[in-house]
Amino acid sequence: MIIGNCTYSVRDYLRSGEMGLLEFAEFCAGLDIRVLEYNDMFFERWDDEYLADVVKSAQDAGCTIQCLTCGGNLASDDGAANREQIELFRVRLEQAAALGAPVVRLNIGSTGDEERDLTVGVERVIHGFNVLLPTARELGVKMTIENHGGVSKYADPILEIVLGTDPEWVGTCPDFGNFKGDDMYLQLAKVIPFSYHMHAKFHEFDEDGEDTGYSIERVLSICKACGTESVLSIEFEGSGDQKEGVRKSRDLLLRYL
């Protein structure tokens, strides 16, 4: 498994302008992190010239782009909005290909009702992904689902979507910190075997450098048992300086890899 980093880890730097998107790769390379994930919310523009500049900034830093992460909702009660979302995701697939990213993470959203999320919500997302599949195959870009609330709150509906589409092109983006409750490790064990990208989420660290919310050692043991080779993309969401948070996250992953 290879350690990566996502732009959301340094969101305050990017939002304030203290770090430009074209400087993100250099920051990661300074921590010997060479695999990058870009969130669509931080792109100033989407024209070919700007996308080429992002690619060049990564190449100049000796990095590769693994994933374009996209917000959105495929499960709402507004059919027209869902169709518009599918078309925007189609564009994002094309933009991911232009960036050289082999994976997009597509947020699948919610119906607004947890009970319907598990039925009609799943059906709507399956439909959306099946519409997008020809484009994904043509471009060579895989689509992933993160456990991110709504339709993707639990492992079983995520797997229902994956198996209701094409697991060769639709997989998971397990977020280590998003499942809650006593069965969080069981939930992760269900989705990790279908992963094409993973979020190593960290919040706060104790005096030993361990995350206070869960055992990353236990999660990585599940990953190793599954034989996954997915990128471990750091997603630091804790308090304090975010650059330092990324460094601590990297050090914790290295402890157990």
N, C-alpha and C positions, 0 to 999 in steps of 0.2 A: 504493500500500500504506500502511496506517495502523498505527502502533505502538500496541500494547496491553501489558498486564502481567498476569501471573497471580499468584494468592495464594501459590503455591509459592515464588516468588522471595523472599518475606519469611517463610518458614515458621518460622524460629526466633522471630521477633517474635510471630507468631500463636500458636505453641505455648506460649510463656512467658506470654502475656497482656499483653505490653508493647504490643502493637497488637491491638485488637479487630477482628473481621471487619467491623463497621460503620464502622471507621475506615480501612479499606483504600482506599476510593474517594478519600477526602480526601488520603491520601498520594500516590496516583497523580496526582491533579489538580495537586498541588504540583509535580510534574515535567512538567506539561503532557501527561500521558498520560490520555486520556479514554475508552479502551476497555478493558474489564475481563474477566478470566477468573477464575472461582471454582472451586477444587477442593472436591469434596464432603467430603473429610476434615476440613475446617475449620469445617463447619457445626455449631453447638451444637444446633440444633433444626431441624425441617422443617415446623413448623406454619405455617399461612397467615399468621399475624401476624408471625412472624419473617422469612419470605420477603418480606413487604411492607416490613419494616424494612430489609432488605438493598437492595431496590429503591429505597426512599426515600433511603438513604445515597448511592447512586450518583447519583440524580437531583439531590440537593442539591449534590453536587460537580461537576455538569455532565458526568457520565459516562454511558455506556451499557454494558450487560452483553452481551457477545458469546458467551460459552461457559461451560457447566457441565462440568467435567472429572471423570470418574467412574472409580474403580478397579473391578476385577472380573475375572472369568474365565468365558468362554463355552466353553472348549475342554477342560475337565477330563474325566477318565474317570468322574466321578460324575454320572450323568445327572440325578439329582434336584437336585444342586447347580446344574447348568447351567440347569435349568428355573427354579429359584428366582432365579438371576441374571437371567434374562430378565425375570421379573416385577419385580425391583428396578429394572432398567434402564427398564422401562415407567413406573415411578413417577418415576424421575429425569427422563424425558422430560417428564412432566407438571409437575414442579418447575421444569425449565428454562423451560417455557412461562410459568409463573407469574412467573419472574424476568425474562421478556422476552428470554431468550437464544435466538438463532436456531440455535445449534449445541450439541450435546453431544459430548464426546470420550469414547468408551466403551473402556476397556481390555479387550482380548479374551483375554489370558492365554495359557495353554500346556497341552499335554497332559502335560508333564513329560518329554517325549522330543523332541529337536529333529527327528529324522527323521519322527516321526508328526505333529509340528506342521505339516509341509508337506503332509500328506495328510488324515488324519482330522480334524486340528485345523482346517484350512481349512473342511472340510465342516461341522463343528459350528458354526463362527462364521457361515458363510453361512446355515445354518438359523436361528440365533438372530436375525440381523439381518432375515431375511425374516419371522419372527414379529413383530418390532417395527415393521416398515415401515408397516402400517396406522395405528398410533398416531402414528408420526413424521409421516406425511402429514396426518393429521387435525389435529395440533397445529401443523404448520408448522415443525417442528424437524428440522434435518439431523443425521445421525449421522456421526462421523468416527473414523478409525482412525489412531493414532499408531504410528510405527515404534518399538516399545517392548519388543523382545525376544519370545521365545516365537513364537507364530504370526505376529507382526508384526515379526520380526527382519529380514526382507528385503523388498525392494520387490515382488517377483513375487507372493508369496502375498497381500500386501495388495491388489494390483490384481486378483487372482483373486477375492477377496471382493467388492470394489467392483463388478466386472463380473458377479458371480454374484448380485447383489441388484438395486439400482437406483441408478445413478450420479447421478440427480437428487436422491436423498435420502441416499445413503451415499457419503462421500468420504474424503479423507485429512486428517491433521493432521501434515504433515511436521515432524519435529524435526531441526533442523539439526545437532545434536551427537550424535545417537544411532547413525547408521550408522557403522561402523568399516571401516578398510581402505583400500586404494588406490582402490577403486571407489565411495567414499562419495558423490562428486559425481554419478556416473552413477546410483546408487541414488536420490538425491534428485531427479534430473531425471526419473525415472520416476513418482514420486508427486506432485510439485508440481503438474502440470497437473490433478490430481483433487482439489486441496485446497479446503476450505471454511474452514480455520483453520490457522495455522502456529505452531510454537514456535521462536522465535529463542533458542536455548539458548546461554548463555555460561558459561565457567568462570573461567579466569584471563586477565589482560590483561598484555601486555608494556608497555614504556616508551612505546610509541607509541599505546597504547590499543587495540591489536588483540588479538583472542582468540588464545591460543597454540595452540589445538587444530585450527583450520581457518580458511579464508579466508571471512569473511562477504561480502566484495566479490564473490567468485566465486559464492557461493550466491545473492546478490541478483541477479546478472547472469542466472542461470538463471531466477529468478522473473520478471524483467522480460521475458526472451525468451518465457516461457510466457504472458505477459499476465495473470498471476494478480492478483486484487485482494483476496486473503485478508488478514485481519488478521495482523500480525507480533506475536505475543504474547511478550513477554520472559519467559524462564524462566531466571533466574540461579541457578546451582547451584555457584558457586565459594566459595572461602574468604573470610574477612574479613567486614566489615560488609555485610549484604545490602541495606540501603537504598542504600549507596554503589555496590554492585554493579549495582543497577537503573539508577542514574544513568549509570554507565559504559556499560552495555549500550545505553541510549537514545542516548547520544552517539555510540557506534560505528555504530548503525543510521542515525542522521541523517547521518553522514559519507558514506554511500553511497546514500541514497535521493534 
